[in-house]
Amino acid sequence: MTDYGFHASHEQISPGRLLADVQRAEQAGFRMAMCSDHFTPWSIRQGHSGFAWSWLGAALATTDLEFGTVCAPGQRYHPAVVAQSAATLAQMFPGRFWVALGSGQNMNEHITGDKWVGKDLRQERLEECVDVIRRLHAGEEVTHRGLVQVDRARVYSLPDTPPPLLGPALTPATAERAAAWADGLITVNADLGSMTEIVSAYRGAGGRGPLALQVHISIADTLGRARDLARAQWQNNAVGAPLDASLATPEELDVAGRHIPDEKLAETVIVTDSVDELVGRLREFEELGFERIYLHHVARNQSPFLELAERELLPALHEAGSATGC
């Protein structure tokens, strides 16, 4: 059966409000949650970007949900710091924390002043970081000389079981490479053909573990309101490669996203005024094999969505899953 989680968007909501939102999400019936880990929002209109790791400690301590986040070791984060941070959360909250490790976006990483390198070098750097983190989680003292530098690092407070390291992938090529090291795959909603290719590339290369999916949605009482909300808050997320990874500031992203057409926006956000339609779309993702689906309603005010989720959406999803044996 597919489990459904709540996505906590630090770019859009202040940390204190978001903590209350995730507590309300648990009351509404969500079984798990994940959060973004940004230094910069996608748009000036979003206006927030709390520090994910501080927030995760509070969220894990004040709910019983399982949590995860997606971060990029290698530039803004040293891999030894990621290893220590993840180990601490996993030690305090056994079995409830995972982290996905990606190659990053310039909008978050440029703050160090280091050069933003191409995808090929970022991918190699990520894989070095994964190796460093795994060795540190195994209790080793690590010295490493490569695209990242590590000198006699050791994590002293370790959990009994290391947190799972998931591989985030937006393309089949990235998914195939992640299969060599990841404990599971996470991606975002796109057209079904593209998502099928990503899943097939991961599984075909021997990828193990669960398949997870983050789904951006905008649901309102009319299609017009849902579309206006998606455009106001999430149109920049529809900016395609390579600009999505290479632009450095919210102002640049606002310029790039200004003329995104409705059909392009609809590829990245499910825009609807119908719970039944939304359930049908989510069922298509279940049929692709996704076992964990995290719902991100692209609004700064989550209260209406959480009320709808409790009243209609989650009961319908759970009923549909039971009826099909998912």
C-alpha positions as CSV (number, residue, x, y, z in Angstrom):
1,M,0.0,0.0,0.0
2,T,1.3,3.5,-0.9
3,D,1.9,5.8,2.1
4,Y,1.1,9.5,1.8
5,G,3.2,12.3,3.3
6,F,3.2,16.0,3.7
7,H,5.8,18.2,2.1
8,A,6.9,21.1,4.2
9,S,8.1,24.0,1.9
10,H,10.7,26.1,3.8
11,E,10.8,28.5,0.8
12,Q,7.2,29.6,1.3
13,I,6.4,29.4,5.0
14,S,8.2,30.7,8.1
15,P,9.8,28.0,10.3
16,G,7.5,28.5,13.2
17,R,4.4,28.4,11.0
18,L,5.7,25.4,9.2
19,L,6.2,23.5,12.4
20,A,2.6,24.1,13.3
21,D,1.6,23.0,9.8
22,V,3.4,19.7,10.0
23,Q,1.8,19.0,13.5
24,R,-1.6,19.7,11.9
25,A,-0.7,17.4,9.0
26,E,-0.2,14.6,11.4
27,Q,-3.6,15.3,13.0
28,A,-5.1,15.3,9.5
29,G,-3.8,11.7,8.9
30,F,-0.5,12.1,7.1
31,R,1.9,9.3,8.0
32,M,5.2,10.9,7.1
33,A,6.7,14.2,6.0
34,M,9.7,15.6,4.2
35,C,11.0,19.2,3.8
36,S,13.1,21.2,1.4
37,D,16.6,22.4,2.3
38,H,17.2,25.7,0.7
39,F,19.2,28.8,1.4
40,T,17.2,30.8,-1.1
41,P,13.5,30.7,-2.1
42,W,12.5,30.0,-5.7
43,S,10.9,33.4,-5.9
44,I,10.8,36.8,-4.1
45,R,7.1,36.2,-3.7
46,Q,7.7,33.2,-1.5
47,G,9.8,35.1,0.9
48,H,11.2,32.4,3.3
49,S,14.0,29.9,3.7
50,G,14.5,28.5,7.2
51,F,17.4,26.2,8.1
52,A,16.1,22.7,7.5
53,W,18.3,20.8,10.0
54,S,17.3,23.0,13.0
55,W,13.7,22.7,12.0
56,L,13.9,18.9,11.6
57,G,14.9,18.4,15.2
58,A,11.9,20.3,16.4
59,A,9.6,18.6,13.9
60,L,10.8,15.1,14.9
61,A,10.5,15.9,18.6
62,T,6.9,17.2,18.4
63,T,5.4,14.6,16.1
64,D,5.6,10.9,15.5
65,L,6.1,11.2,11.8
66,E,8.9,9.9,9.8
67,F,10.9,12.7,8.1
68,G,13.4,13.2,5.4
69,T,15.1,16.0,3.5
70,V,17.0,16.5,0.3
71,C,20.4,18.2,0.6
72,A,23.5,18.7,-1.5
73,P,26.8,17.9,0.1
74,G,30.0,19.2,-1.4
75,Q,29.8,23.0,-1.5
76,R,27.4,24.7,1.0
77,Y,27.6,21.6,3.2
78,H,30.8,19.7,3.9
79,P,30.0,15.9,3.7
80,A,31.4,15.4,7.3
81,V,28.9,17.9,8.6
82,V,26.0,16.2,6.7
83,A,27.1,12.9,8.2
84,Q,27.2,14.3,11.7
85,S,23.8,16.1,11.3
86,A,22.1,13.0,9.9
87,A,23.6,10.7,12.5
88,T,22.5,12.9,15.3
89,L,18.8,13.0,14.1
90,A,18.9,9.2,13.4
91,Q,20.4,8.5,16.9
92,M,17.7,10.6,18.7
93,F,14.8,9.4,16.5
94,P,15.6,5.8,15.5
95,G,14.0,4.6,12.2
96,R,12.4,8.0,11.6
97,F,14.9,9.9,9.5
98,W,16.2,9.7,5.9
99,V,18.2,12.0,3.8
100,A,18.5,12.3,0.0
101,L,21.8,13.5,-1.4
102,G,21.8,15.5,-4.6
103,S,24.2,17.5,-6.7
104,G,22.6,20.9,-5.8
105,Q,21.5,24.1,-7.4
106,N,23.4,27.3,-7.8
107,M,20.6,29.3,-6.1
108,N,21.6,27.6,-2.8
109,E,25.3,26.8,-3.3
110,H,26.8,30.1,-4.7
111,I,26.8,31.6,-1.2
112,T,30.2,30.0,-0.4
113,G,31.8,32.0,-3.2
114,D,33.2,28.9,-4.8
115,K,32.8,28.4,-8.5
116,W,29.6,26.7,-9.7
117,V,30.8,23.7,-11.7
118,G,29.1,21.7,-14.4
119,K,26.8,18.7,-13.8
120,D,29.4,16.2,-14.6
121,L,31.8,17.4,-11.9
122,R,28.9,18.0,-9.4
123,Q,27.9,14.4,-9.9
124,E,31.4,13.1,-9.3
125,R,31.7,15.3,-6.2
126,L,28.4,14.0,-4.9
127,E,29.5,10.4,-5.3
128,E,32.7,11.2,-3.3
129,C,30.5,12.8,-0.6
130,V,28.3,9.7,-0.5
131,D,31.3,7.5,0.1
132,V,32.6,9.8,2.8
133,I,29.2,9.9,4.6
134,R,28.8,6.1,4.5
135,R,32.3,5.6,5.9
136,L,31.6,8.1,8.7
137,H,28.3,6.4,9.5
138,A,30.2,3.1,9.7
139,G,32.4,4.6,12.5
140,E,35.5,5.1,10.4
141,E,38.0,7.9,10.7
142,V,38.0,9.4,7.2
143,T,40.7,11.3,5.3
144,H,39.9,12.0,1.6
145,R,41.6,14.0,-1.1
146,G,39.5,14.6,-4.2
147,L,36.9,17.0,-5.3
148,V,36.1,17.4,-1.6
149,Q,38.8,17.4,1.2
150,V,38.3,15.6,4.4
151,D,41.0,15.4,7.2
152,R,40.8,12.8,9.9
153,A,37.0,13.1,10.4
154,R,35.1,10.9,12.7
155,V,31.5,11.0,13.9
156,Y,31.4,9.9,17.5
157,S,27.7,9.9,18.2
158,L,26.3,7.3,15.9
159,P,22.8,5.6,15.6
160,D,22.5,1.9,15.9
161,T,21.3,1.9,12.3
162,P,22.5,4.6,9.8
163,P,19.8,6.7,8.2
164,P,18.9,5.6,4.6
165,L,20.6,7.7,1.9
166,L,18.2,8.2,-1.0
167,G,19.1,9.3,-4.5
168,P,17.2,12.2,-6.0
169,A,16.9,12.1,-9.7
170,L,15.2,14.2,-12.4
171,T,16.6,12.3,-15.4
172,P,17.1,8.6,-16.3
173,A,20.9,9.2,-16.4
174,T,21.0,10.5,-12.8
175,A,18.7,7.7,-11.7
176,E,20.9,5.0,-13.3
177,R,24.0,6.4,-11.5
178,A,22.2,6.6,-8.2
179,A,21.4,2.9,-8.4
180,A,25.0,2.2,-7.6
181,W,24.8,3.7,-4.1
182,A,21.3,4.8,-3.0
183,D,19.0,3.0,-0.5
184,G,16.0,4.3,-2.6
185,L,15.0,6.8,-5.2
186,I,13.1,10.0,-4.9
187,T,11.9,12.2,-7.8
188,V,9.2,14.8,-8.6
189,N,6.0,14.6,-10.6
190,A,6.3,15.0,-14.4
191,D,4.6,13.4,-17.4
192,L,4.1,9.7,-16.9
193,G,6.5,8.8,-19.8
194,S,9.4,10.6,-18.2
195,M,8.7,9.2,-14.8
196,T,8.5,5.6,-16.2
197,E,11.9,6.1,-17.8
198,I,13.4,7.3,-14.5
199,V,12.0,4.3,-12.6
200,S,13.1,1.9,-15.3
201,A,16.6,3.3,-15.3
202,Y,16.9,3.0,-11.5
203,R,15.5,-0.5,-11.3
204,G,17.3,-1.6,-14.5
205,A,20.6,-0.7,-13.0
206,G,19.9,-2.7,-9.9
207,G,18.5,0.1,-7.8
208,R,17.2,-1.1,-4.5
209,G,14.8,0.3,-1.8
210,P,11.6,2.2,-2.0
211,L,10.5,4.6,-4.7
212,A,9.4,8.0,-3.4
213,L,7.8,10.9,-5.1
214,Q,7.2,14.5,-4.3
215,V,4.0,15.8,-6.0
216,H,3.3,19.5,-6.4
217,I,-0.4,20.3,-6.4
218,S,-2.7,23.3,-6.5
219,I,-6.3,22.6,-5.6
220,A,-9.0,25.2,-5.1
221,D,-12.7,25.6,-5.5
222,T,-12.3,26.8,-9.1
223,L,-9.7,25.9,-11.8
224,G,-9.0,29.6,-12.2
225,R,-8.1,30.1,-8.5
226,A,-6.0,26.9,-8.6
227,R,-4.1,28.1,-11.7
228,D,-3.6,31.6,-10.2
229,L,-2.1,30.1,-7.0
230,A,0.2,27.8,-9.0
231,R,1.4,30.7,-11.1
232,A,1.9,33.0,-8.2
233,Q,3.9,30.6,-6.0
234,W,5.4,27.8,-8.2
235,Q,5.8,28.9,-11.8
236,N,9.6,29.3,-11.3
237,N,9.8,25.6,-10.6
238,A,8.7,25.0,-14.2
239,V,11.9,26.6,-15.5
240,G,13.7,23.8,-17.2
241,A,17.3,22.6,-17.3
242,P,19.9,23.9,-17.3
243,L,18.5,27.2,-16.0
244,D,16.8,25.6,-13.0
245,A,20.2,24.5,-11.6
246,S,22.4,27.4,-12.8
247,L,20.5,30.6,-11.9
248,A,21.7,32.1,-8.7
249,T,19.1,34.4,-7.2
250,P,15.3,34.6,-6.8
251,E,15.3,37.7,-8.9
252,E,16.9,35.8,-11.8
253,L,14.4,33.0,-11.4
254,D,11.5,35.4,-11.4
255,V,12.7,36.8,-14.7
256,A,13.1,33.3,-16.2
257,G,9.7,32.1,-14.9
258,R,7.7,35.2,-16.0
259,H,6.6,33.8,-19.4
260,I,6.0,30.1,-18.5
261,P,2.9,29.0,-20.4
262,D,0.0,27.3,-18.6
263,E,0.7,24.0,-20.3
264,K,4.3,24.0,-19.1
265,L,3.2,24.9,-15.6
266,A,0.7,22.0,-15.6
267,E,3.7,19.6,-16.2
268,T,5.1,20.4,-12.8
269,V,2.0,21.2,-10.8
270,I,-1.3,19.3,-10.8
271,V,-3.8,22.1,-11.1
272,T,-7.4,21.0,-10.2
273,D,-10.6,21.8,-8.6
274,S,-11.6,18.2,-8.0
275,V,-10.5,15.7,-5.3
276,D,-11.7,12.9,-7.5
277,E,-9.4,14.1,-10.3
278,L,-6.5,14.5,-7.9
279,V,-7.0,11.0,-6.6
280,G,-7.0,9.6,-10.1
281,R,-3.8,11.3,-10.9
282,L,-2.1,10.1,-7.8
283,R,-3.3,6.5,-8.5
284,E,-1.4,6.7,-11.8
285,F,1.8,7.3,-9.8
286,E,1.0,4.4,-7.5
287,E,0.7,2.2,-10.5
288,L,4.3,3.2,-11.6
289,G,5.5,1.6,-8.3
290,F,5.8,4.7,-6.0
291,E,5.5,3.5,-2.4
292,R,5.8,6.9,-0.7
293,I,4.2,10.0,-2.1
294,Y,4.7,13.4,-0.5
295,L,2.0,16.0,-1.3
296,H,3.1,19.6,-1.6
297,H,0.2,22.1,-1.9
298,V,1.9,25.1,-3.4
299,A,0.3,27.7,-1.1
300,R,1.7,29.8,1.8
301,N,-1.5,29.1,3.8
302,Q,-1.7,25.3,4.3
303,S,-4.8,25.3,6.5
304,P,-7.5,24.9,3.7
305,F,-5.5,22.1,2.1
306,L,-5.0,20.3,5.4
307,E,-8.7,20.5,6.2
308,L,-9.5,19.1,2.8
309,A,-6.9,16.4,3.2
310,E,-8.4,15.3,6.5
311,R,-12.0,15.5,5.3
312,E,-11.8,14.1,1.8
313,L,-8.5,13.5,0.2
314,L,-6.7,11.1,2.5
315,P,-9.8,8.9,3.1
316,A,-10.3,8.7,-0.6
317,L,-6.6,7.8,-1.2
318,H,-6.6,5.2,1.5
319,E,-9.9,3.7,0.2
320,A,-8.6,3.6,-3.3
321,G,-5.3,1.9,-2.2
322,S,-7.2,-0.7,-0.2
323,A,-9.5,-1.4,-3.1
324,T,-6.7,-2.1,-5.5
325,G,-4.4,-3.9,-3.1
326,C,-1.7,-1.3,-3.4
